[in-house]
Amino acid sequence: MARPEPELPVVVIGAGVAGLASAMLLAARGQSVQVYEAADTPGGKMREVRVGHSRVDAGPTVLTMRWVFEELFADAGDTLGNHLELQPLEILARHSWADGSRLDLHADHHRSVEAIAALAGAAQARRYEQFCIRSRRAFEVLEPTFLRQARPGLRHFLHPRTLQKLPYLWRSAPFSSLWQALAEHFPDPRLQQLFGRYATYCGSSPFLAPATLMLIAHVEQQGVWTVKGGMHQLARAMEAQARRLGVEFRYGQAVVDVLMKHGRASGVRLANGLEVQAAAVIVNADPGALAEGKLGPVMARRMKGVDVSRRSLSAVTWCLETRAEGFPLSRHNVFFSQDYIREFSELQQKRCLPADPTIYLCAQDRGDDGAPGNPAPERLFVLVNAPSGGTTDWPLDDAIASCETRTFDTLAKHGLRIEAAAGTCIRTTPADFAQLFPGTGGALYGQATHGWRASFTRPGARTGVAGLFLAGGGVHPGAGVPMAVMSGRFAARSALDELSRAGRLRRGKSL
């Protein structure tokens, strides 16, 4: 009797959250899975940096769309609560302007209404309530038709359950820019800035991003959570559950080539020369990495890269272990520039950093009461938006140094004094991000979401190459931790479907 062929694993390249999600779901359906990661730890852009005696979240800092993670762990045979301790935030963010005005957005809708009334008057507060209704309706239309679809198309919007809600989407002015829509709601320029900032959540300009991004306001109203121990614990929890399901992880193992056999992806070659055969390959990396030949010449010929001009924003970040005094920091803080139009005009120019940047600061040891967790130096993560680049056109060193000076001078003008000693600050630039994440040019969010078509032009999980699938923030449905997890789900589902049709799925069931 002939021996049965050994079961080949699905190989996942990259242990970012999308790759981890794919691995979890495939293993939960009985599929053998191996994950190869060039770094020493999981998480990808959900990374932490050691500064002094501390570890600082140096990527995403909060968890939103909790239902995405609840569903993921449920489909992997467990519960999110068994792995992570989540703390809901009452103050979503504290906002500060150069004129001395401040505004806290709250998880409690009515408290936000009251805060806006105190800042800008009762009429603006009523307009905010209308804006919240508009953002909720946009989410209700796009969640089933776009976010949950592996490849959204017209047929999803014409579903009977959706048709009755389409007028709401139309009233959300999907063909207008976010900034134009906000101008209709908020004559107060401070509120335009505040809600225009949602475009930067996917690395885009509020002057070019579609108005439908206002749905982020509704996402935040559904809840914002911190993770005990830092966001990196989410990656660790996903890895732990994947291991329980039998997934094998190989860290410090860079993949340099996707192997092809009979016109389909058949395995990978590692940097050490070892070849691993696979039933299918899922690439958790920026699509540009394939197009640039980071995974071999065959993939470079077959994959289409992202036009440099369409890449999303990058950033300059500082991770600090320091003392901060003077300004009443909450956990999440935004210090706005005085001229938003100028800021984003400058960001569209390569090598150019804004003369007056908007600054995001996460005080990772503070909660809603604003008090540091202990009297020791606290952990701060500071970020300003920056342009991404091509191969060599990132901002120059002198521009980065000037940006750093302006950033911390601006914080001082808002009343925040930061004491940073040698060895207590780690700076990361667009060029550094380009090296950390190959094929991105430093872009942190894949393709920018500029214009209403942009959301539909991101690559999907299926590549057109049999046996090869994509996952990650550069893939549909887009940037951000929940979106990356959903892309991992689509990749796992697509791989299982293809293996099943080819008669190569020996166990388990489809997602």
N, C-alpha and C positions, 0 to 999 in steps of 0.2 A: 504493500500500500504506500502510495506517495505521501511524503510528509507535507502537511499544510504549509503554505508560505507564512513566514513570520509576519506579524502585524507591524506595518510601518507606522511611525508616529506622525502626527501633524507637528511640524516644526514652527515655532513662533520666534521670530527675530525681534528682540526688544522686550524688556520687562517694564515698559511704561504701563499706565493704568489700562490702556486699550489692550495691550498684549496680555496683561494679567487677566482681564475680563474674558478675553477669548479662551485663554488656557483653562480658566475655571469652568466655563460653560461646556467646552469640548470634553473635559475630563468627567464632568457630571453626566454626560451622555455616554460614558464608557469608552471614550476615545483615548488612546495613548498620546501623550503630549510631551514635547521637550521644548524648553525655552532657552534661548541663547542670548546673553546680554553682555555687551562689551564692558560695561561698568561693573563695579563690585557690589552694587546694591540695586534693588528694584526702585521703580518710581518715575524714571525719566525726568520730565520737567518738574514733577512733584518731588523736588530734591530738598535736602537740608544741608547746611554748610556749618562746619565747626568754626567758631569764632571765640578765641580765648578759651574759657571754660564751658562755653555754651554751644548748643546746636540750634540754629536758626532756620525756620522755614524760609526757603529762598525761591519758592515758586508760588503755587496757589496757597492761599491762607485761610480759606473758609470752605465749607461744604454747603452747597445748595442743591435743589432738586433731590431731596433725600430719597424720594420714591425710586429713583434710578438705582440706588445702592441697595435699598430694601429688596427690590425685585431681583437684582443680581445675586445677592446672597441666598434668597429664597430658591432661585433656580439652581443654585449650587448646593442645595440641601442644608442650608443653615440660616441663621438670622444675623443681621448687621449688629444687633445689640449684644450678641455673644462675643463680638470681636472688638468693638469700639465703644468708648464712652463719649457721647456727644453732648455739648452744652449749647442750648439756644441762646442767641444774642438778643437782648432787648434793644440796644442801640446798634443799628445796622452800620452807621458811619457818622462821624462828626466832620462837618464841613466848615472851612474857614476861608474868608475872603480878605483881600488886602485892606479893605475899608474898616476892618475890625468886626464885621458881622459874622455870626456863626449860626449853624443849623444842624440839629441832630435829626436824622431819619430813624424812626422807631419801627420795631416789629409790630407794635400796636398801631393800626391805621389811624385811629382817632388822635393819638398823641402826635403823629406826624402832621395831621391836619392842623392841630393847635399850634405846633411849632412853626409851620409855614405861615399861619395867620399872624403869629407874633413877629415873624421876620418881614413879611411882605404885604400883610393885610388880608382881610376876610375874603375879598374877591379872588385873590390868588389861591387861597385855600380851597375855595369852591372849584376853581379851575383844576387844582390838583386832584380833587375827588373825581372830576370828569376824566382826567388823564388816567387815573387808576382803572376806571371802568373800561376805557378804551384799550389799555394794555392787557387787561384780563380777557377781553373778547378776542384780541389778537392771539393770545396764548391758546385760548380754547379752540380756535380754528387751526392753528399751526401745530399744536401738539400731536393730534392724531394724523394729520395729513402730511406733515413734514418731518417732525422730530422722530416719530416712530416708524417711518418708512425707510427701508434700505435704499430705495431709489425713488424719491417722490416724483410724481408726475400729475398731469391734468386729471387723470382718472380718480386720484385720491381726493381732489377738491370737488369732484362732481358726485361723490358718494351722497346718497340721500340724507344721511345724518349730518353731512357737512354743508350741503347746499343752503339749508335754512340759515346757516351762520355766515355765509359768504358776504352778505351785505355789511356785517360788522368789520370784516377784513378790509373791504373796499373803503369803508369810512376811516380805516386806519391809514389810508393814503399810502399803500405799499410802493407807489411809484415816486413818492416824494422822499426827500432826505429826512433823516431824523431831526436835523436842526430846523428844517422848515416846519415840520409837525410840531416841534416844541415851541416855536415862535407863535403858533396859533393858540397854544395853551397858556404860555407864560410870557407876558410882556416884561416881567422882571428878568434881566439878563443873568442874574445869579442862579435862578431856577433853570434857565436854559442850560447853563454850564453844568449844573448838578446832574440833570437827567441826560444831557448830551454825553456825559462821561460813560454812559452804558456802552457806547460804540467802542470804547477802548477795551472793554472786556473781551472783545474778539479782535483786538489789534487794529481797529479801523478809525476813520475820522467821522465825527458826527455830521460833518458837512457833506459827506459822500455816502455814508451808510444809509440803508433804507429805513423808513419810519417804523417798519415792523419790529425793529430791535427794541422798541418801547416795551415789548413783552417781558424784558428783563426786569422791569419794575414789578410786574406781577410775580415773577419767579422769586424775587427777594421777599415780597410780602408773604409768600408761602412758607418762608422760614430760612434763616441763615444760622449755621451751626459751626462751632469750633470743635476740634477733635483733641481730646486729652492726649498730651504727648506730642502734638503737632500733626500736620496733615500727612507727613511721611508715614505715620502709623496706619493710614488707610492702605497705602501700598503694601506695608508689612502684613496687614490683615488679609488682603487679597492673596498675597503670596502664600500665607499660612494655610488658607482654605484650599488653594490649588494643590499644595503639597499633600494635604489630607486626602485629596482625590486622586493622588498618584502622579501629579505632574513633576517632571524632573527639571531642575534648574541648573544651568551652567553659566556661572558668572565669570567675568574676565575672559570671555570667549567671543571675539569679534567675528561676525560673518562677513566674508568678502565677496562671495559669489553665490548666486542662486543657480543651481544646476538644472539643466533641461534634458528631457528624454522623450522622444516621440511627440514633440511639440507641447509638452506640459512640464510644469515645475516638478522636479523629482527629488529635490534635496538641496543641501547647502554645502559650501566649502568654507571652512574656518580659516582664520589667519595662520594657524599652525599647519595648514595643509590637509587636515583631516576632512574627509567627506562623509556627510551624514545623509542617508537616504530617507525620504519622507513621502507620506501619502499626499500631503499638501503642505504649502508654506504660507504662513501669515506674516506679513511685514508690518511691524509696529514702528514705523519711521516716517519721516516726511516723504511724500511722493517724489520730491526733488532729489532725494538721495539716490533713488533708482535711476532717474533720468540722467544724473551726473555720473553714473557708472560706479557708485559706491558699492553696489551689489553685483558687479560684473558687467561686461560689455553687452551681453545678450539683453539684459534688462534695460541698459541704456538705449539700445536701439528700439526697444518695444514700448517704452514708457515716455509719456509726454511730461515735460517739466513745467514748473510754474514760472510764468514770465516774471522777471525781476521787478518790473514796475507794478505788478499786482500782489507782491508780497505784503504781508501785514507788518505792523510795527514791531520793533524790537524794544529794548529798554537799557537803561543804565541803572544798576541796583547797588545798594550798599547794605551789607549785613553787619550789624554792630552789636557789641556787648558794651554798654555804656550807661551813663546817667543822663536823664533827661528832666529838665525842670522848666517852669515858667508857663507853659501852655498846658491846659487840662486835657491831656491825651485820653481818648477812649481807646478801645482795641484797634478800630479802623478809623483813619483820619485822612482827610483830603484837604490840601492847601492849594487853592485855585490861582492860576495866573490871572493877570489883569486884562489880557487880550487873547481870548480863545482863538479868534480868527487868525491872528498872527502866529500863534503857537502851532496850529495845525498846518498853516501855510509853510512854515519853516520845516516841519516834519516831513513834508512832501519832497524836500530837497535832500539829496544824498549828501552825506558827511556833515549835515547841518543839525545842530541841536538847538532847541528853543532857547532864546535869550531869557525868557521868563516862563519856566516850565510849571505845569501843574504837578504837584508832588503827592504821591500816596505814601503813607507811613502806617505800618502795622506794628503796634506795640504789643508784642506777643505774650507779655506777662501781665497784661491789664484786662480787666473785664468791664462790665457795664458801669461799675462804680468808679472806674478811672484810676483806682489805686494800684500801684505795682504789687505784684504778688509777694515780694519780700524786699528788704532794704538793700539787697545787693544790686550791682549793675544789672540793668534789664536788657532784654533782647529787642532790637528794633530792625525792621526791614523797610528800607526806603527805596522808592522806585520813581523814575521819571521816564516818560516815553521817549523813544529814540527811533531813527529810521533804520530799517534793515538795509542790507547791501547786496552786491553781487559777489565777486571774488575778492576785490580789494578796496571797495569804496565805502568802508565803514568810517564813522567819524574818527578823525585823527587824535593822537594822544593829547595835543594841546587843547583841542576842543573838549575832550573828556574832562581834563583838569579844570577848564573854565566852567564847565557845566557843574562839576562838583562844588566849586566855590560858590556859584550862583545858587545852587540848591540849598546849601546849608545857610547861606546868607538870607535867603528867603524865609527859611524856617525861623531864623532869629528875628526877622521883622514881624513874624506872626507871634512872637513871644516865646518860642521854644529854644532853649539853650541845651545843646548837646555837647558833652565832654567826651571826646574820642582820643584815646591814647594809642600809642604804637601797638600793633598786634591785636587791636580790638575792632578792626574794620576790614571787611573783604569786599572789594569792588568787582562787579562783573559788567562787561561792556558788550555791545553788539558783536564785536569780533570774537569775544570769549564764547558767546552763545552759538555763534557759527561753528566754532570748534567743538563745542559740547554736543551739538545736534546737527550732524552732517546733512548737507543738502538744503538747509534752511536759509543761508545767508544771514543768519542771526534773527530771522523772523520767528516770533514766539507763538504765532497763532495760525500758521499756514497761509492761505490766501486771504487777503483783506476782503471784508464784506462790503464792497463798494458797488452801489447800484442794486436794483431788485433782482437781477439775474445772477449775481455772484453766488448766492446761496445754492443755486442749482447747477453751478459749474464746478463745484468741488468733486474730486474723484470719489467714486463709491467703493464698496468693499470688493466688488468684482473688477478685475483688471483687463479682461479680454484674453489673458493667458491662462489656460487651464491649470488648475491646481495652485494658482497664486492669488492671494487676497491681501487687501490693505486695511489697516486700522490705525487710528490715531487722530490727533487734533487737526491734522491737515486734510482729513478725509471727512466726508459727510457723516454726521450732521454739523460738525464744526468744532471750534475751539472751546476749551473749558473742560474741567474734569468730568462732569456728567455726560457731556457730548462725546468725549473720548471713550468713556465706558460704553455708551450706546454704539459707537462705531465698532468696538470690540465684539459686541453682541452680533452686529450685522455680519462681521467677518466670520465668526464662528458658525452662524446660521448658514451663510453662503457655502462655507467649506463642507458642512455636514450635508447640505442639499446636493452638492456636486458629487461627493463621495457616495451618497446613497444612489444617485442616478447611475453612477458608474459601477454599482455593485461592489464597492470597496468599503462600505460601512458594515462592519461585522457585528457591532453590538450597539445597544442604546437606541435612542430615538431622536428624532429631529427636534429642534427648538421651536 
